[in-house]
């Protein structure tokens, strides 16, 4: 892995870490900066309003990143026509936040290009409450990955080769099958 690749992944990881719960309010923020991600939990006052449980995390693989979003929703929200669009909009808001925060942290910009459609899974917890899990794959611009499928050289040690050759030459004295009889 190159130094540039590691710096990009560290920058995106730090950008995701800066979206902790409470970062959207100046009195809960560690550095006094207000960071709005676009999540439902940022609406209202945490001590007075009913808390909405939602959040996101990021995973990296190869030259790509996955944004996972999870939220608790009520059954009546599921029946709205724009439910899937709201989830997609929230994932896009998280992506924009990560790009903006990455630029703040590193001084460079990063491009995140969506790969395919977002996957949305809704599961029921009770008759009233359900939770939604959604994820979207993104290609990270500027990441160069080493060739994984490159042929590898023979790494068998000489002593191992000698042992294998000796094992092929010796046949047990009580063996009654001819070599190749059990092959079909």
SERO-4910 file (N, C-alpha, C, O; in steps of 0.05 Angstrom, whole numbers):
BEGIN
 pado doro    nc1    nc2    nc3   cac1   cac2   cac3    cc1    cc2    cc3    oc1    oc2    oc3
  Unk    A     17    -23      0      0      0      0     18     25      0     37     26     15
  Unk    A     12     43    -17     28     67    -19     22     87      3      1     85     17
  Unk    A     40    106      7     36    126     27     12    144     22     -3    151     40
  Unk    A      7    150     -4    -16    167    -11    -42    153     -5    -61    165      4
  Unk    A    -43    127    -11    -67    111     -5    -73    111     24    -96    114     33
  Unk    A    -52    106     40    -56    106     69    -65    133     80    -82    134     98
  Unk    A    -55    155     69    -63    181     77    -93    187     70   -107    199     86
  Unk    A   -101    177     47   -129    181     39   -148    166     58   -168    176     67
  Unk    A   -141    141     64   -157    124     81   -158    136    110   -179    136    122
  Unk    A   -135    145    120   -135    157    146   -151    183    147   -165    188    167
  Unk    A   -149    199    126   -165    223    125   -195    218    125   -210    231    139
  Unk    A   -204    198    109   -232    192    109   -241    179    135   -264    184    145
  Unk    A   -224    164    148   -231    152    174   -233    174    195   -252    173    212
  Unk    A   -216    194    195   -218    216    214   -242    233    208   -255    242    227
  Unk    A   -249    236    183   -273    251    176   -298    237    187   -316    250    198
  Unk    A   -299    210    185   -321    195    196   -322    197    227   -343    198    239
  Unk    A   -298    197    239   -297    198    268   -306    225    279   -315    227    301
  Unk    A   -303    246    263   -312    273    271   -342    276    270   -352    298    278
  Unk    A   -357    256    262   -386    258    261   -399    245    286   -421    235    284
  Unk    A   -385    245    308   -395    232    332   -421    246    341   -426    269    334
  Unk    A   -437    232    358   -462    243    367   -456    267    386   -443    264    406
  Unk    A   -467    290    379   -462    314    394   -445    334    380   -443    357    388
  Unk    A   -432    326    358   -415    344    343   -431    366    329   -420    386    320
  Unk    A   -458    363    327   -475    383    314   -482    406    333   -495    425    324
  Unk    A   -474    405    358   -480    426    377   -454    437    387   -435    422    394
  Unk    A   -451    464    389   -426    476    397   -418    470    425   -394    468    431
  Unk    A   -437    466    444   -430    460    471   -422    431    476   -412    425    497
  Unk    A   -428    413    457   -419    385    459   -394    379    442   -382    358    445
  Unk    A   -387    397    424   -365    393    407   -339    398    422   -337    416    438
  Unk    A   -319    381    416   -293    383    429   -278    408    422   -264    421    439
  Unk    A   -279    416    396   -264    439    387   -281    464    383   -271    484    373
  Unk    A   -307    462    389   -324    485    386   -336    489    358   -353    506    354
  Unk    A   -328    472    339   -339    473    312   -365    457    311   -366    435    322
  Unk    A   -384    468    298   -410    454    294   -407    438    268   -400    448    247
  Unk    A   -414    412    269   -412    394    246   -439    381    241   -448    365    257
  Unk    A   -453    390    220   -479    378    213   -474    357    191   -463    363    170
  Unk    A   -482    332    198   -478    310    179   -502    306    161   -499    299    138
  Unk    A   -526    311    172   -550    307    156   -567    284    168   -585    273    155
  Unk    A   -561    275    193   -575    254    206   -599    264    221   -601    288    227
  Unk    A   -618    246    226   -643    254    240   -637    261    269   -652    277    281
  Unk    A   -616    250    281   -610    255    309   -601    283    314   -600    292    337
  Unk    A   -595    298    293   -586    326    296   -609    346    300   -604    369    306
  Unk    A   -633    337    296   -656    355    298   -665    356    327   -667    336    341
  Unk    A   -671    380    336   -681    384    363   -660    385    384   -636    386    378
  Unk    A   -668    386    409   -650    388    432   -649    360    446   -670    350    453
  Unk    A   -625    349    449   -623    322    459   -636    317    486   -646    295    491
  Unk    A   -635    336    504   -646    332    531   -676    335    532   -689    324    550
  Unk    A   -688    350    514   -716    355    515   -733    339    495   -755    331    501
  Unk    A   -722    333    472   -737    319    451   -731    289    452   -711    280    463
  Unk    A   -750    275    440   -747    246    438   -724    240    420   -722    251    398
  Unk    A   -705    223    428   -681    217    413   -688    199    389   -702    179    392
  Unk    A   -677    205    367   -679    189    344   -652    174    341   -631    186    342
  Unk    A   -653    148    338   -629    132    337   -622    128    308   -636    113    294
  Unk    A   -601    140    299   -590    135    272   -561    141    272   -551    157    289
  Unk    A   -547    130    253   -519    135    251   -507    121    226   -522    108    211
  Unk    A   -482    124    223   -468    112    200   -441    103    207   -430    112    228
  Unk    A   -429     86    191   -402     78    193   -391     74    165   -406     71    146
  Unk    A   -364     73    163   -352     69    137   -334     44    139   -322     38    160
  Unk    A   -331     31    117   -313      8    114   -298     12     88   -308     23     69
  Unk    A   -273      2     88   -256      4     65   -249    -23     55   -244    -41     70
  Unk    A   -249    -26     29   -239    -51     16   -228    -43    -11   -241    -30    -27
  Unk    A   -203    -52    -17   -191    -46    -42   -190    -16    -47   -181     -1    -29
  Unk    A   -200     -7    -70   -201     21    -76   -229     33    -72   -236     53    -84
  Unk    A   -244     20    -54   -272     28    -50   -278     32    -21   -263     24     -3
  Unk    A   -301     44    -16   -311     49     11   -341     44     12   -355     48     -8
  Unk    A   -350     34     35   -379     29     39   -388     48     61   -376     50     82
  Unk    A   -410     62     55   -423     77     76   -447     61     85   -466     56     70
  Unk    A   -448     53    111   -470     38    123   -486     58    139   -475     73    155
  Unk    A   -512     58    135   -530     76    150   -551     59    164   -562     40    152
  Unk    A   -557     65    189   -577     50    204   -594     70    220   -584     90    230
  Unk    A   -620     64    221   -638     82    235   -663     66    244   -671     46    232
  Unk    A   -674     75    266   -700     65    275   -722     81    262   -720    106    262
  Unk    A   -742     68    252   -764     82    240   -790     70    249   -791     47    258
  Unk    A   -811     85    247   -838     75    254   -852     64    229   -845     72    207
  Unk    A   -871     47    234   -884     34    211   -898     55    193   -899     51    169
  Unk    A   -909     76    205   -923     96    189   -904    111    171   -912    120    149
  Unk    A   -878    113    178   -859    126    161   -853    109    137   -847    119    115
  Unk    A   -854     82    140   -849     64    118   -869     66     95   -863     61     72
  Unk    A   -894     74    103   -915     75     83   -914    101     66   -928    103     46
  Unk    A   -897    120     74   -894    144     57   -881    137     31   -864    119     29
  Unk    A   -890    151     10   -879    145    -17   -850    153    -19   -836    140    -35
  Unk    A   -840    172     -4   -813    181     -7   -794    169     13   -772    180     17
  Unk    A   -800    146     25   -783    134     45   -756    127     34   -735    134     46
  Unk    A   -755    113     12   -730    105      0   -713    129     -9   -689    129     -6
  Unk    A   -727    149    -19   -713    174    -28   -700    188     -4   -679    199     -6
  Unk    A   -714    187     19   -703    199     44   -677    185     53   -658    197     61
  Unk    A   -678    158     51   -654    143     59   -631    149     40   -608    153     49
  Unk    A   -636    149     14   -616    155     -6   -605    184     -2   -581    188     -4
  Unk    A   -623    202      4   -614    230      9   -596    231     34   -576    246     34
  Unk    A   -603    216     55   -586    216     79   -559    205     73   -539    215     83
  Unk    A   -557    183     58   -531    172     51   -515    192     35   -491    195     39
  Unk    A   -528    207     17   -514    227      1   -504    250     19   -483    261     14
  Unk    A   -520    257     39   -512    278     58   -487    269     73   -469    285     78
  Unk    A   -487    244     81   -463    233     95   -439    234     77   -417    242     86
  Unk    A   -442    227     52   -420    228     32   -409    257     29   -385    261     29
  Unk    A   -428    276     27   -419    304     25   -404    313     50   -385    328     48
  Unk    A   -414    305     73   -401    312     98   -373    300     99   -354    314    106
  Unk    A   -370    275     91   -343    263     91   -324    277     72   -300    281     79
  Unk    A   -334    285     49   -317    299     30   -309    327     41   -286    335     39
  Unk    A   -328    341     53   -322    367     64   -303    365     88   -284    381     90
  Unk    A   -308    346    105   -291    343    129   -263    333    121   -243    341    133
  Unk    A   -261    316    100   -235    308     90   -219    331     80   -195    333     85
  Unk    A   -232    350     66   -219    373     56   -209    391     79   -187    403     77
  Unk    A   -225    393    100   -217    409    124   -193    396    137   -175    411    146
  Unk    A   -193    370    139   -171    356    154   -145    357    138   -124    363    149
  Unk    A   -146    349    112   -122    345     97   -115    369     79    -92    372     71
  Unk    A   -134    385     72   -129    407     53   -132    398     24   -131    415      6
  Unk    A   -137    372     20   -141    362     -7   -170    353    -11   -184    349      9
  Unk    A   -178    350    -35   -205    340    -40   -204    311    -48   -183    301    -58
  Unk    A   -226    296    -44   -228    268    -51   -254    265    -66   -275    277    -58
  Unk    A   -254    248    -87   -279    243   -101   -289    215    -93   -274    196    -91
  Unk    A   -315    214    -88   -328    189    -82   -350    184   -103   -369    199   -104
  Unk    A   -346    164   -120   -364    158   -141   -380    134   -134   -369    113   -128
  Unk    A   -407    136   -135   -425    114   -128   -421     91   -147   -419     95   -172
  Unk    A   -421     67   -137   -419     42   -152   -446     27   -149   -451     15   -128
  Unk    A   -463     28   -169   -488     14   -167   -509     30   -151   -505     54   -145
  Unk    A   -531     17   -144   -552     29   -129   -549     23    -99   -537      3    -92
  Unk    A   -559     40    -82   -558     34    -53   -576     11    -46   -597      7    -59
  Unk    A   -567     -5    -27   -583    -28    -18   -597    -20      8   -584    -10     27
  Unk    A   -623    -24     10   -639    -16     33   -653    -41     44   -667    -54     29
  Unk    A   -649    -47     69   -661    -70     82   -677    -59    106   -667    -45    123
  Unk    A   -703    -67    107   -720    -58    129   -729    -84    144   -739   -103    132
  Unk    A   -725    -84    170   -733   -106    187   -750    -97    210   -745    -76    221
  Unk    A   -769   -114    217   -788   -107    238   -778   -117    265   -768   -139    268
  Unk    A   -779    -99    285   -773   -107    313   -798   -113    328   -799   -131    345
  Unk    A   -819    -98    323   -845   -102    336   -867    -92    317   -861    -85    294
  Unk    A   -892    -91    327   -913    -81    310   -912    -51    305   -924    -41    286
  Unk    A   -897    -37    322   -895     -9    320   -869      0    308   -868     19    292
  Unk    A   -847    -13    316   -820     -3    309   -806    -22    290   -808    -47    292
  Unk    A   -792    -10    272   -775    -25    253   -748    -11    251   -745     12    260
  Unk    A   -729    -23    239   -704    -10    234   -695    -14    206   -701    -35    193
  Unk    A   -681      5    195   -672      4    168   -641      4    167   -628     19    182
  Unk    A   -630    -13    150   -602    -13    145   -598     -8    115   -610    -22     99
  Unk    A   -581     10    109   -576     17     81   -546     20     77   -532     30     95
  Unk    A   -537     13     54   -509     17     48   -505     23     18   -520     15      1
  Unk    A   -484     38     13   -477     46    -14   -446     43    -17   -431     51      0
  Unk    A   -438     31    -40   -410     28    -46   -401     53    -62   -415     63    -79
  Unk    A   -377     62    -56   -365     85    -70   -336     78    -79   -322     65    -64
  Unk    A   -329     87   -102   -301     85   -112   -287    110   -102   -297    132   -107
  Unk    A   -264    107    -89   -249    129    -79   -230    139   -101   -213    123   -110
  Unk    A   -233    163   -109   -215    174   -130   -187    179   -119   -183    187    -97
  Unk    A   -168    173   -136   -140    177   -129   -127    154   -114   -103    156   -108
  Unk    A   -141    133   -109   -130    110    -96   -117     91   -116   -131     84   -135
  Unk    A    -93     84   -112    -79     65   -130    -74     39   -114    -60     40    -94
  Unk    A    -85     17   -122    -82     -8   -108    -61    -25   -123    -59    -24   -147
  Unk    A    -46    -41   -108    -26    -59   -119    -41    -81   -134    -64    -88   -126
  Unk    A    -29    -92   -154    -41   -114   -169    -43   -139   -151    -22   -149   -142
  Unk    A    -67   -149   -146    -71   -171   -128    -68   -198   -144    -57   -217   -133
  Unk    A    -76   -198   -169    -76   -223   -184    -49   -229   -197    -48   -246   -215
  Unk    A    -28   -215   -191     -2   -219   -203      8   -247   -196      5   -255   -173
  Unk    A     21   -261   -215     31   -287   -208     53   -286   -188     70   -268   -189
  Unk    A     54   -305   -170     74   -305   -149     95   -326   -157     90   -345   -172
  Unk    A    119   -322   -147    141   -340   -152    139   -365   -135    124   -366   -116
  Unk    A    155   -385   -142    156   -410   -126    171   -404   -100    195   -397   -101
  Unk    A    158   -407    -78    171   -401    -52    177   -427    -36    182   -425    -12
  Unk    A    175   -450    -49    181   -475    -35    211   -477    -30    227   -473    -48
  Unk    A    218   -483     -5    246   -485      2    258   -511     -9    244   -530    -15
  Unk    A    285   -511    -12    299   -534    -23    295   -559     -6    292   -580    -17
  Unk    A    296   -556     20    293   -579     37    265   -592     34    262   -616     36
  Unk    A    245   -575     30    218   -586     25    217   -600     -1    204   -621     -3
  Unk    A    230   -590    -22    230   -603    -47    244   -631    -45    234   -650    -57
  Unk    A    266   -632    -30    280   -657    -27    263   -678    -12    262   -701    -19
  Unk    A    248   -668      8    231   -686     23    209   -697      5    202   -721      7
  Unk    A    197   -680    -11    175   -689    -29    186   -709    -50    172   -728    -56
  Unk    A    210   -704    -60    221   -723    -79    227   -750    -66    223   -771    -79
  Unk    A    237   -750    -42    242   -775    -28    216   -790    -22    216   -814    -22
  Unk    A    195   -776    -15    170   -788     -9    158   -801    -34    144   -821    -32
  Unk    A    162   -790    -57    152   -802    -82    167   -827    -89    155   -845   -101
  Unk    A    192   -829    -83    209   -851    -91    203   -876    -75    204   -898    -86
  Unk    A    197   -874    -50    192   -897    -33    163   -907    -34    145   -890    -33
  Unk    A    160   -933    -36    133   -945    -35    133   -965    -12    154   -978     -7
  Unk    A    112   -967      3    111   -986     25    113  -1015     14    104  -1021     -8
  Unk    A    126  -1032     30    130  -1060     22    104  -1076     21    102  -1096      6
  Unk    A     84  -1069     37     59  -1084     37     38  -1073     18     15  -1081     19
  Unk    A     45  -1055      0     26  -1043    -18     21  -1063    -41     39  -1075    -52
  Unk    A     -5  -1068    -46    -13  -1087    -67    -24  -1074    -92    -26  -1087   -112
  Unk    A    -31  -1048    -91    -42  -1035   -114    -19  -1024   -131      2  -1016   -120
  Unk    A    -23  -1024   -155     -3  -1013   -173     -8   -983   -175    -31   -973   -173
  Unk    A     13   -968   -178      9   -939   -180     -8   -932   -204     -4   -943   -226
  Unk    A    -28   -916   -200    -47   -908   -221    -72   -924   -223    -90   -917   -238
  Unk    A    -74   -946   -207    -99   -962   -207   -123   -948   -195   -146   -952   -204
  Unk    A   -118   -931   -176   -140   -917   -162   -148   -891   -177   -165   -877   -167
  Unk    A   -135   -885   -199   -142   -862   -214   -163   -868   -235   -160   -889   -249
  Unk    A   -183   -853   -238   -204   -858   -258   -206   -835   -277   -223   -836   -295
***
